[in-house]
C-alpha cells in the first residue's frame, strides 16, 4: 500500500484505485462490494503474496476478474507477485495458474536485484503501461498458452526497458 497508492494515484496520475478500506460501501455485504468493484473497474490488480493465496476474499476477486478475462474476453486482470512463490505453491490455485499460462505478469523486484532502484522504476513504468492498455483481449492472448517461466516479467535480470514488455 505504501508503494502502490502513491505510485499509481500520486503525481497527477489519472488512475484511481478502489481500496476496500477507503472505497467499499460501509454496511454493504462484502461480496457485493467486491463484485461491484471488479465489474466497475477497467483493471483488477491482484498483488499476489503468500497471504493473498490464503485469503478467501482474494480468491473471489481473482475468480471474478479471470471470468471477465476468459469468458468475456476483456483484458482486465493484472497479476503482480510481491514475493517469490514457487510453481508448486501456485499449482493448487487453478484460476491463477490458468491466468499465468495465458498472460504476462509482473514480479516486484526483490532485494536480491543487482539494480533494485532501476528495476523498481521500470516496474512502475510497465505497470502504468499495462493499466492503460485496451481492455479488449486479442484472440491469441485469451486462447494461447506458454510456460510458467516464459510469462514472468523479470525485473532483476536485464536492466533495460525492453525486458519488461507485457503482451
trRosetta pair geometry for C-beta under 8 A, 3 or more apart (Angstrom, degrees):
i j d omega theta_ij theta_ji phi_ij phi_ji
1 4 5.9 -53 -119 42 27 105
1 5 5.8 20 -175 -13 64 114
1 19 7.8 80 -127 -132 108 137
2 5 7.5 -40 -122 33 10 101
2 6 7.5 -9 170 7 44 114
3 6 7.0 -81 -158 46 23 95
3 7 5.8 3 166 -6 65 126
4 7 6.2 -76 -144 45 20 103
4 8 5.9 -10 173 5 64 119
4 17 7.1 83 140 -85 106 161
4 45 7.8 168 -151 113 132 151
4 47 7.1 -82 -71 -68 147 144
5 8 6.6 -73 -136 47 19 92
5 9 5.5 -26 -175 25 63 119
5 10 7.3 75 133 -26 63 99
5 17 6.4 -103 -110 30 71 147
5 19 7.4 -2 -92 -59 114 145
6 9 6.9 -65 -110 57 19 82
6 10 4.1 5 -164 -10 61 142
6 11 7.8 71 171 -12 74 92
7 10 6.7 -3 -56 39 14 106
7 124 5.1 -107 -175 -127 130 125
7 127 7.9 53 128 75 123 137
8 13 6.0 -171 167 135 36 165
8 15 4.6 -67 169 91 89 143
8 17 6.0 80 98 -48 131 112
8 127 7.4 -78 -85 124 107 122
8 128 7.3 -176 -115 -89 75 83
8 131 7.4 110 -139 -37 114 170
9 13 5.6 -149 -150 66 15 123
9 15 5.9 -106 -84 90 55 86
9 16 6.3 67 -113 -112 104 45
9 17 6.0 -86 -53 3 117 98
10 13 6.2 48 63 5 30 113
13 128 7.8 -116 -134 -121 119 117
15 128 7.7 -122 -31 -125 138 80
15 131 6.2 5 -99 145 131 152
17 23 8.0 -157 116 -13 63 145
17 45 7.9 -51 -127 32 104 127
18 23 4.7 -119 -154 87 68 156
18 37 4.7 177 128 -146 150 108
18 40 7.9 103 -66 82 155 101
18 41 6.0 -108 5 -80 132 123
19 22 4.4 42 77 31 106 107
19 23 5.5 110 53 8 54 105
20 23 7.0 -68 -98 54 15 78
20 24 4.7 12 -153 -21 61 127
20 33 7.1 88 -129 136 87 135
20 37 8.0 -54 -82 -62 73 164
21 24 7.5 20 -49 21 13 104
23 37 7.3 107 109 -105 120 115
24 28 7.0 -142 168 61 85 110
24 30 7.3 6 -167 -125 148 66
24 33 4.1 34 -145 -163 104 144
24 37 7.3 -46 -91 -54 81 129
25 28 4.0 44 89 3 108 135
25 33 6.0 -159 33 -99 80 103
28 32 5.4 -105 163 82 104 123
28 33 5.4 124 100 -58 115 96
29 32 4.3 84 70 7 95 108
29 33 7.0 -164 93 -9 49 84
30 33 5.4 -52 -148 36 37 115
30 34 6.3 37 154 -20 68 103
30 57 6.8 -61 151 -116 129 121
31 34 5.7 -54 -148 36 32 110
31 35 6.3 31 155 -18 66 106
31 60 7.0 -98 -123 -178 81 158
32 35 5.8 -53 -143 37 30 110
32 36 6.2 30 158 -17 64 109
33 36 5.9 -58 -147 39 27 110
33 37 6.2 27 156 -20 64 110
34 37 5.7 -57 -146 37 29 112
34 38 6.3 23 160 -15 66 108
34 57 6.7 -156 -82 -164 145 89
34 60 5.8 47 137 115 158 122
34 61 5.8 -110 -162 -82 116 80
34 64 7.0 159 142 2 99 155
35 38 6.1 -58 -145 38 27 106
35 39 6.1 7 164 -2 65 116
35 64 6.4 -158 -112 -121 61 151
36 39 6.3 -69 -140 48 23 98
36 40 5.7 3 169 -4 65 121
37 40 6.4 -68 -133 45 19 97
37 41 6.0 19 166 -26 60 118
37 44 7.9 97 128 -108 90 102
38 41 6.2 -63 -144 30 22 111
38 44 5.4 5 -129 -80 80 137
38 61 6.3 -180 -75 -145 123 69
38 64 4.3 62 126 119 170 132
38 65 5.5 -124 -149 -65 117 78
38 68 7.2 -171 157 -17 104 137
38 76 7.9 92 -176 141 78 136
39 64 7.5 -85 -47 171 81 122
39 68 7.5 175 -102 -76 65 134
41 44 5.8 107 88 -69 137 71
41 76 7.2 115 99 -167 88 112
42 76 6.9 -156 154 -128 37 87
42 131 7.5 86 99 -173 118 76
42 135 6.0 -125 -165 -69 79 126
43 76 5.5 -171 -118 -163 44 57
43 77 7.3 169 -161 -75 73 14
43 78 5.6 24 178 -7 122 112
43 130 7.7 112 -132 129 157 86
43 131 5.4 -119 21 -131 158 73
43 135 7.5 -146 -69 -100 73 97
44 61 6.5 -174 -178 173 134 97
44 62 7.9 179 124 -100 132 46
44 64 7.6 132 -65 92 170 95
44 65 3.9 -114 58 -100 146 137
44 68 7.9 116 4 45 125 136
44 76 5.7 46 9 144 88 93
44 77 5.4 -18 65 -106 96 63
44 78 7.1 180 86 27 45 72
45 78 4.8 -23 -107 72 70 107
45 80 6.3 11 -174 0 99 115
45 127 8.0 42 -119 -160 133 112
45 131 7.9 -25 -64 -91 116 107
46 52 6.9 115 176 -167 93 142
46 58 6.9 108 -146 -167 104 97
46 61 6.5 155 -96 112 104 116
46 62 5.3 40 -92 -86 156 99
46 65 7.1 -161 -38 49 114 154
46 77 6.9 0 -1 -164 109 92
46 78 7.2 173 24 85 66 53
46 79 5.4 -20 66 -111 101 65
46 80 7.0 176 87 29 50 70
46 96 7.9 -123 111 -113 156 107
47 52 6.6 -165 95 -71 59 143
47 80 5.0 -23 -111 74 63 108
47 82 5.4 54 172 -49 92 114
48 52 4.9 -133 -137 77 46 153
48 53 7.1 56 -163 -51 88 85
48 79 5.9 10 -15 -166 124 94
48 80 6.6 171 17 81 78 46
48 81 5.0 -34 70 -105 107 60
48 82 6.4 -168 78 6 46 84
48 85 6.7 -87 136 9 111 148
48 96 7.2 112 -108 -150 140 140
49 52 4.7 111 43 -1 64 101
49 53 7.4 -125 94 -4 41 85
49 81 7.8 131 -76 -163 49 55
49 82 4.3 -25 -75 54 97 127
49 83 5.5 65 -130 17 80 106
49 85 7.7 172 -149 -55 28 126
50 53 5.7 -50 -154 32 36 114
50 54 6.9 28 150 -14 64 106
50 83 6.8 -36 -17 64 89 133
50 85 6.7 169 -71 -100 72 112
50 89 7.7 -55 -110 178 85 147
51 54 5.8 -63 -153 39 36 107
51 55 6.5 40 152 -33 68 109
52 55 5.8 -59 -150 23 32 116
52 58 4.6 -156 -161 174 72 166
52 82 7.8 131 -11 15 129 121
53 58 7.6 -68 -59 93 17 137
53 85 7.3 150 -40 -142 140 150
53 89 7.0 -32 -130 159 171 104
53 90 7.9 -114 -107 -101 131 55
53 93 6.3 -104 -135 -55 94 141
55 58 3.8 73 83 11 117 108
55 59 6.5 -174 98 -13 62 82
56 59 5.3 -51 -150 34 36 118
56 60 6.6 40 151 -21 65 101
57 60 5.6 -49 -153 32 35 113
57 61 6.6 37 149 -20 64 103
58 61 5.5 -50 -149 34 37 114
58 62 6.5 29 156 -13 68 104
59 62 6.2 -58 -147 39 29 103
59 63 6.3 33 153 -22 63 108
59 93 7.7 -131 -117 -134 93 105
60 63 5.6 -56 -147 35 31 114
60 64 6.4 28 158 -17 65 106
61 64 6.1 -58 -150 37 28 107
61 65 6.3 18 158 -10 65 111
62 65 5.8 -56 -139 45 33 107
62 66 5.8 31 160 -18 68 110
62 77 7.4 79 -142 -141 68 130
62 93 7.9 16 99 177 154 119
62 95 5.8 139 128 109 104 127
62 96 5.8 -6 166 -74 151 90
62 99 7.5 -106 -173 -11 106 152
63 66 6.0 -58 -140 41 24 105
63 67 6.4 33 154 -27 61 103
63 95 5.6 -112 -97 -88 64 175
64 67 5.6 -50 -152 27 30 115
64 68 6.9 27 152 -14 62 101
65 68 5.7 -52 -155 35 37 111
65 69 6.4 39 147 -23 66 106
65 76 5.7 -138 -155 105 86 103
65 77 4.2 119 148 -89 116 105
66 69 5.1 -49 -144 36 40 118
66 70 6.0 15 165 -1 73 109
66 77 6.0 28 -77 -58 57 163
66 95 4.7 162 52 -177 166 109
66 96 7.7 -118 -63 -76 145 41
66 98 6.9 92 -165 80 136 113
66 99 5.4 -100 -109 -64 113 116
67 70 6.7 -68 -138 49 23 90
67 71 5.2 -19 -176 22 65 123
67 72 7.2 55 134 -3 68 99
68 71 7.1 -54 -99 55 14 85
68 72 4.8 -32 -152 40 54 126
68 74 4.8 -50 163 62 94 113
68 76 4.8 -14 109 37 132 139
68 77 7.3 147 70 -37 101 99
69 72 7.5 45 2 53 10 83
69 73 7.7 27 173 -117 33 20
69 74 6.5 -93 -94 72 35 59
69 75 6.6 56 -126 -113 82 36
69 76 6.0 -131 -69 42 77 81
69 77 4.9 -47 -59 8 133 120
69 99 6.7 55 89 -112 164 99
69 102 7.8 135 150 94 126 142
69 103 7.7 -70 -164 -36 141 140
69 137 6.9 100 -164 -67 62 136
69 142 7.0 -180 159 -114 74 97
70 73 7.5 2 -176 -73 16 50
70 98 7.4 -6 -67 135 144 129
70 102 7.9 138 -87 18 96 174
70 142 6.2 149 -121 -158 52 101
73 136 7.0 20 130 -162 92 63
73 137 4.3 -120 -175 43 73 118
73 142 5.3 -54 -123 -60 82 168
74 135 4.9 1 -167 158 89 100
74 136 6.6 -45 -118 -101 59 37
74 137 6.3 -111 -74 -19 7 94
75 103 7.9 144 -141 -110 94 132
75 133 6.6 -53 109 112 137 114
75 134 7.0 70 48 101 126 61
75 135 5.3 -168 57 -159 74 40
75 136 6.6 -2 8 74 99 16
75 137 4.7 138 -51 -79 88 70
75 141 6.5 -8 -90 127 117 153
76 135 5.8 29 -72 -147 78 104
77 99 6.1 -77 114 -141 143 136
77 103 7.2 154 87 36 98 168
78 105 7.5 137 -174 -130 54 72
78 106 7.3 9 177 11 97 111
78 127 7.2 100 172 -142 148 80
78 130 5.5 113 -112 131 128 132
78 131 7.0 -42 -38 -77 157 72
79 96 7.2 113 -110 -152 141 92
79 99 6.2 127 -36 124 134 129
79 100 6.8 -54 54 -82 166 80
79 103 7.3 127 15 93 109 119
79 105 3.8 -29 78 -132 106 124
79 106 7.1 173 96 32 59 67
80 105 7.0 -163 -79 179 29 90
80 106 4.8 -17 -113 75 74 103
80 107 7.6 156 -164 -96 58 18
80 108 6.2 64 170 -46 101 91
80 127 7.2 15 -86 -106 128 121
81 84 7.3 63 148 -97 126 29
81 85 6.2 -134 -151 17 119 104
81 105 6.5 76 -19 134 97 121
81 106 7.1 -166 22 98 72 50
81 107 4.7 -20 62 -113 107 70
81 108 6.6 -136 92 9 54 79
81 152 8.0 -23 15 -136 139 103
82 108 5.1 16 -130 16 42 138
83 108 7.5 -20 -54 55 39 113
83 110 7.3 77 -129 -90 58 116
84 107 7.7 34 -87 -154 65 124
84 110 7.0 -28 -30 -47 99 148
85 89 5.0 -107 179 79 91 134
85 90 6.0 103 124 -52 112 96
86 89 4.7 101 59 2 80 99
86 90 7.2 -151 98 -1 46 87
87 90 5.6 -59 -150 41 36 110
87 91 6.4 57 150 -48 67 95
87 148 5.2 48 -111 163 123 171
88 91 5.6 -34 -151 2 32 121
89 92 7.6 -59 178 21 35 99
90 93 5.6 -71 -165 44 56 106
90 96 6.1 -114 -161 105 97 117
90 97 5.6 136 143 -82 99 88
90 100 6.8 12 167 2 148 160
90 148 7.8 144 72 -134 144 130
91 97 6.2 61 -122 -88 36 143
93 96 4.1 7 126 32 117 118
93 97 6.0 144 87 -24 68 89
94 97 5.6 -56 -143 37 29 113
94 98 6.3 31 158 -22 65 105
95 98 5.7 -55 -151 33 30 112
95 99 6.6 30 151 -18 64 104
96 99 5.6 -52 -151 36 35 113
96 100 6.2 35 151 -20 67 106
97 100 5.6 -55 -147 37 31 113
97 101 6.5 31 153 -20 64 105
98 101 5.8 -55 -150 34 31 110
98 102 6.5 14 156 -8 63 114
99 102 6.0 -74 -150 44 30 103
99 103 5.7 -31 176 31 72 113
99 105 7.6 76 128 -65 99 123
100 103 7.1 -73 -114 57 20 74
100 105 6.0 -44 -117 -9 77 136
100 148 6.1 21 137 -127 121 73
100 151 5.9 151 176 86 65 144
101 145 4.4 0 155 -148 104 107
101 146 6.9 170 -169 52 64 41
101 147 7.7 -36 -128 -136 78 11
101 148 7.0 -42 -86 -77 71 59
101 151 6.9 -165 -125 -18 19 153
102 141 6.6 79 166 168 95 57
102 142 6.6 28 -172 -132 136 28
102 143 8.0 72 -132 -4 115 9
102 144 7.0 126 -135 76 73 53
102 145 5.8 -52 -82 -99 63 73
102 151 7.8 58 62 -114 20 151
103 141 6.7 42 -92 -171 82 94
103 151 6.5 89 97 -164 33 129
103 167 6.6 -122 -142 31 64 127
104 151 5.1 -153 -103 -169 48 74
104 152 7.6 164 -153 -89 69 7
104 153 5.5 69 173 -47 108 100
104 165 7.8 -63 -163 112 178 54
104 166 4.7 -164 77 -137 134 69
104 167 5.3 156 -1 -8 112 88
105 151 6.2 49 11 137 82 101
105 152 6.4 -30 63 -114 85 54
105 153 6.5 -144 90 10 35 93
106 123 6.4 113 -174 -148 127 88
106 126 6.3 155 -102 106 127 124
106 127 6.3 -33 -33 -78 172 90
106 130 7.6 -130 -36 -5 125 158
106 153 4.9 -27 -105 58 56 126
106 155 7.5 49 -167 -44 83 113
106 166 7.8 -43 -59 -82 94 116
107 110 8.0 -42 152 -22 104 90
107 152 6.1 28 -30 -173 121 101
107 153 6.4 -171 11 76 80 70
107 154 6.5 4 39 -112 130 43
107 155 5.9 -144 79 5 87 101
108 123 6.6 68 -126 -152 50 155
108 155 7.5 -41 172 19 15 151
109 113 4.6 7 -179 -44 109 150
109 116 5.6 165 128 -139 124 68
109 119 3.6 114 -98 125 162 128
109 120 5.5 -115 43 -63 126 66
109 123 5.9 -132 -11 -44 101 136
109 155 4.0 -103 -75 108 98 136
109 156 5.8 140 -136 -65 92 84
110 113 6.2 147 69 -24 56 89
110 116 7.8 -88 100 -113 29 109
110 156 7.1 -26 42 -63 81 136
111 116 6.5 -5 -126 -91 41 146
112 156 6.7 11 97 -134 83 155
113 116 4.3 129 71 -80 119 68
113 119 4.7 -85 -166 4 158 157
113 155 6.6 -40 -103 114 136 93
113 156 4.1 -131 -110 -116 84 97
114 156 6.8 110 11 -170 74 84
114 159 7.7 -95 79 -51 100 118
115 118 4.0 -16 147 40 117 119
115 119 5.6 133 94 -26 77 90
115 159 4.8 20 53 -97 150 135
116 119 5.5 -57 -140 40 30 113
116 120 6.2 31 161 -21 67 105
117 120 5.8 -52 -147 35 30 109
117 121 6.5 33 153 -20 62 105
118 121 5.7 -52 -149 34 33 114
118 122 6.5 29 153 -14 65 106
118 159 5.0 23 121 -153 138 117
119 122 5.8 -58 -150 40 31 109
119 123 6.2 41 149 -28 65 104
119 155 4.1 97 -169 158 106 104
119 156 5.9 9 -112 -85 151 53
119 159 6.7 -87 -68 -114 74 82
120 123 5.2 -47 -146 30 35 119
120 124 6.6 32 157 -16 65 100
120 155 7.7 68 -65 176 37 143
121 124 6.2 -56 -153 35 30 106
121 125 6.6 31 149 -19 63 107
122 125 5.4 -52 -146 36 36 115
122 126 6.2 32 157 -16 68 106
122 155 6.3 165 82 -137 113 94
122 159 7.4 -174 -22 -160 147 58
122 161 5.9 -161 -128 -107 111 68
122 164 5.2 -179 162 -36 113 159
123 126 6.0 -62 -151 39 26 106
123 127 6.3 24 155 -18 65 109
123 155 5.4 -2 -69 -108 101 143
123 164 7.5 -138 -86 -138 41 141
124 127 5.7 -52 -141 37 32 111
124 128 6.3 33 158 -18 65 105
125 128 6.1 -58 -151 37 26 108
125 129 6.4 26 152 -19 62 109
125 161 7.0 -51 100 -131 149 111
125 164 7.4 85 82 102 102 150
126 129 5.5 -53 -145 37 33 114
126 130 6.2 34 156 -20 66 105
126 153 6.6 172 156 169 160 156
126 164 4.4 -111 -71 153 141 121
126 165 7.6 -143 -123 -97 112 21
126 166 6.2 128 -172 -26 101 107
127 130 5.7 -53 -146 37 31 110
127 131 6.4 31 154 -20 64 106
128 131 5.7 -56 -148 35 31 112
128 132 6.5 25 155 -17 64 108
129 132 6.0 -63 -152 37 30 108
129 133 6.9 46 150 -42 63 95
129 166 6.8 163 101 27 109 118
130 133 5.7 -36 -156 3 37 119
130 166 4.9 38 -89 33 105 169
133 166 7.5 -113 -34 96 151 126
137 141 4.8 -138 -165 79 90 119
137 142 4.3 65 150 -42 146 116
138 141 4.5 94 57 -2 83 107
138 142 7.4 178 79 -1 44 86
138 167 7.8 -124 37 152 125 112
139 142 6.5 -73 -152 44 29 96
139 143 5.8 -19 170 19 69 122
140 143 6.5 -77 -125 56 25 86
140 144 4.7 3 -171 -7 72 128
141 144 7.1 -25 -82 36 10 95
141 167 5.7 154 -106 126 105 141
146 150 4.5 -71 135 79 122 138
146 151 6.0 147 76 -51 101 94
147 150 4.6 92 59 4 85 105
147 151 7.3 -165 87 -7 46 88
148 151 6.7 -76 -162 34 24 103
148 152 7.1 26 152 -32 62 107
149 152 6.0 -54 -157 16 37 116
153 163 7.9 127 -163 138 75 69
153 164 5.4 61 -171 -145 116 62
153 165 7.8 -165 -119 60 112 31
153 166 6.6 -37 -72 -80 139 77
154 157 4.6 28 125 6 130 113
154 158 7.5 79 94 20 103 79
154 163 6.8 -59 71 158 83 113
155 164 6.9 42 -97 -98 70 110
157 163 6.6 -145 78 180 95 151
158 162 7.8 -46 119 71 135 79
158 163 3.8 146 72 -51 119 159
159 163 7.8 41 17 33 6 136
160 163 5.8 100 70 -4 72 101
161 164 5.9 -66 -165 33 49 110
162 165 6.2 -13 -165 -28 49 111
